[in-house]
Amino acid sequence: MNVKISLVANGLEWAGEVEPRLTLADLLRDHLALTGTHLGCEHGVCGACTVLLDGQAARSCLTLAVQADGRQVTTVEGLSDDLLPRELFQCGFCRSGFVCSAEALLRREPLPRAVELPELLAGNICRCTGYEPILEALSARLPG
């Protein structure tokens, strides 16, 4: 039995019926064609599936689509490329998770201290770029 839900994804309203067990990641990728959200481990460990749910970082592989009913979802496609430019990443698979995690951190703490930036990295895995270029790009946004 399907469930009716509605949400706003990157500023656009969407309504439809979904299976109760459908993940938010699968809804975004398969029903809304927002493929910037990547599925890596599908266990909430790698962070590649991170999106913003009402402005908070959320693992879309662990979040059911029905849990997003009536809420605002923002994916990497809905965020500026300026925060963490594509050129920082070698393969780019992890980028969407880093961008969404960084955006959530900056919304929570607009002027984070440099010591808070590694918090961003705690839930995101990058196997090819490493973390230094990402930390340097975020540190460059800090005052003084």
Kinemage of the C-alpha trace (Angstrom):
@kinemage 1
@onewidth
@group {chain A} dominant
@subgroup {mainchain}
@vectorlist {calphas} color= white
{ca met a 1} P 0.000 0.000 0.000
{ca asn a 2} L 1.543 3.311 -1.095
{ca val a 3} L 1.570 6.477 0.986
{ca lys a 4} L 0.892 10.002 -0.295
{ca ile a 5} L 3.585 12.502 0.570
{ca ser a 6} L 4.562 15.997 -0.458
{ca leu a 7} L 7.797 17.868 0.033
{ca val a 8} L 9.798 20.742 -1.333
{ca ala a 9} L 13.058 19.701 -3.012
{ca asn a 10} L 15.465 22.497 -3.912
{ca gly a 11} L 12.586 24.968 -3.853
{ca leu a 12} L 10.246 22.924 -6.057
{ca glu a 13} L 7.110 21.317 -4.668
{ca trp a 14} L 6.638 17.600 -5.279
{ca ala a 15} L 3.742 15.345 -4.352
{ca gly a 16} L 3.189 11.688 -5.100
{ca glu a 17} L 2.712 8.207 -3.764
{ca val a 18} L 5.618 6.142 -2.501
{ca glu a 19} L 6.163 2.758 -0.947
{ca pro a 20} L 6.525 3.132 2.828
{ca arg a 21} L 9.994 1.536 2.713
{ca leu a 22} L 11.381 3.819 -0.037
{ca thr a 23} L 14.417 5.764 1.147
{ca leu a 24} L 14.740 9.485 0.624
{ca ala a 25} L 17.863 8.819 -1.454
{ca asp a 26} L 15.926 6.589 -3.829
{ca leu a 27} L 13.082 9.107 -4.040
{ca leu a 28} L 15.502 11.891 -4.909
{ca arg a 29} L 17.429 9.873 -7.474
{ca asp a 30} L 14.703 7.758 -9.075
{ca his a 31} L 11.562 9.899 -8.808
{ca leu a 32} L 12.920 13.459 -8.838
{ca ala a 33} L 16.018 12.864 -11.037
{ca leu a 34} L 18.273 14.579 -8.476
{ca thr a 35} L 21.237 12.304 -9.044
{ca gly a 36} L 23.824 14.485 -7.309
{ca thr a 37} L 22.992 12.633 -4.107
{ca his a 38} L 25.165 9.529 -4.230
{ca leu a 39} L 24.677 6.149 -2.646
{ca gly a 40} L 27.895 4.648 -1.354
{ca cys a 41} L 27.564 2.324 1.581
{ca glu a 42} L 23.764 2.534 2.099
{ca his a 43} L 24.437 2.172 5.839
{ca gly a 44} L 24.887 5.851 6.752
{ca val a 45} L 28.637 5.523 7.201
{ca cys a 46} L 30.237 7.154 4.147
{ca gly a 47} L 28.252 10.410 4.034
{ca ala a 48} L 27.897 10.499 0.230
{ca cys a 49} L 24.101 10.548 0.539
{ca thr a 50} L 23.978 13.550 2.895
{ca val a 51} L 21.264 16.107 2.125
{ca leu a 52} L 19.714 18.933 4.104
{ca leu a 53} L 16.373 18.134 5.704
{ca asp a 54} L 14.883 21.373 7.012
{ca gly a 55} L 18.428 22.760 7.020
{ca gln a 56} L 19.968 19.925 9.035
{ca ala a 57} L 22.370 17.362 7.587
{ca ala a 58} L 20.643 13.997 7.151
{ca arg a 59} L 21.701 10.675 5.662
{ca ser a 60} L 19.192 10.132 2.876
{ca cys a 61} L 20.026 6.420 2.655
{ca leu a 62} L 18.759 5.971 6.228
{ca thr a 63} L 15.837 8.399 6.008
{ca leu a 64} L 12.568 7.077 4.665
{ca ala a 65} L 10.842 9.225 2.063
{ca val a 66} L 7.727 9.327 4.264
{ca gln a 67} L 9.830 11.016 6.969
{ca ala a 68} L 10.371 13.925 4.564
{ca asp a 69} L 6.627 14.499 4.151
{ca gly a 70} L 5.865 18.200 4.506
{ca arg a 71} L 9.529 19.130 4.825
{ca gln a 72} L 12.198 21.020 2.891
{ca val a 73} L 14.893 18.904 1.238
{ca thr a 74} L 18.002 20.482 -0.244
{ca thr a 75} L 20.442 18.457 -2.313
{ca val a 76} L 23.816 19.417 -3.743
{ca glu a 77} L 22.010 20.587 -6.897
{ca gly a 78} L 20.241 23.229 -4.814
{ca leu a 79} L 23.455 24.642 -3.337
{ca ser a 80} L 26.140 26.895 -4.768
{ca asp a 81} L 29.286 25.407 -6.282
{ca asp a 82} L 31.262 28.186 -4.566
{ca leu a 83} L 31.381 26.503 -1.159
{ca leu a 84} L 33.484 23.521 -2.234
{ca pro a 85} L 34.346 23.787 -5.940
{ca arg a 86} L 34.316 20.643 -8.038
{ca glu a 87} L 38.026 21.053 -8.775
{ca leu a 88} L 38.854 20.193 -5.152
{ca phe a 89} L 37.786 16.607 -5.636
{ca gln a 90} L 39.412 13.956 -7.789
{ca cys a 91} L 36.507 11.648 -8.613
{ca gly a 92} L 33.762 13.781 -7.031
{ca phe a 93} L 31.730 10.884 -5.640
{ca cys a 94} L 31.936 12.181 -2.066
{ca arg a 95} L 31.492 15.863 -2.979
{ca ser a 96} L 27.727 16.047 -2.517
{ca gly a 97} L 27.996 14.812 1.047
{ca phe a 98} L 30.783 17.232 1.907
{ca val a 99} L 28.917 20.184 0.373
{ca cys a 100} L 25.694 19.420 2.246
{ca ser a 101} L 27.555 18.785 5.502
{ca ala a 102} L 29.522 22.031 5.137
{ca glu a 103} L 26.348 23.975 4.369
{ca ala a 104} L 24.638 22.539 7.455
{ca leu a 105} L 27.655 23.485 9.587
{ca leu a 106} L 27.720 27.043 8.219
{ca arg a 107} L 23.978 27.459 8.768
{ca arg a 108} L 24.359 26.296 12.341
{ca glu a 109} L 27.523 28.325 12.963
{ca pro a 110} L 28.002 31.072 10.310
{ca leu a 111} L 31.534 31.827 11.529
{ca pro a 112} L 32.888 28.499 12.759
{ca arg a 113} L 36.289 28.345 14.375
{ca ala a 114} L 38.960 26.400 12.530
{ca val a 115} L 38.881 23.784 15.270
{ca glu a 116} L 35.226 23.074 14.412
{ca leu a 117} L 35.908 22.281 10.759
{ca pro a 118} L 37.123 18.711 11.358
{ca glu a 119} L 33.636 18.079 12.796
{ca leu a 120} L 32.426 18.424 9.220
{ca leu a 121} L 34.738 15.647 8.091
{ca ala a 122} L 33.758 13.211 10.817
{ca gly a 123} L 30.871 11.687 8.870
{ca asn a 124} L 32.212 11.906 5.323
{ca ile a 125} L 34.645 9.526 3.691
{ca cys a 126} L 36.874 10.491 0.776
{ca arg a 127} L 39.116 7.788 -0.590
{ca cys a 128} L 40.954 9.724 -3.277
{ca thr a 129} L 41.259 13.451 -2.572
{ca gly a 130} L 42.035 13.342 1.119
{ca tyr a 131} L 40.819 15.938 3.551
{ca glu a 132} L 43.443 18.692 3.454
{ca pro a 133} L 42.168 20.491 0.310
{ca ile a 134} L 38.642 20.434 1.709
{ca leu a 135} L 39.740 21.809 5.085
{ca glu a 136} L 41.858 24.467 3.370
{ca ala a 137} L 38.931 25.606 1.205
{ca leu a 138} L 36.653 25.887 4.227
{ca ser a 139} L 39.352 27.587 6.313
{ca ala a 140} L 39.780 30.206 3.574
{ca arg a 141} L 36.165 31.252 4.222
{ca leu a 142} L 36.902 32.087 7.861
{ca pro a 143} L 37.667 35.664 8.894
{ca gly a 144} L 41.266 36.538 9.777
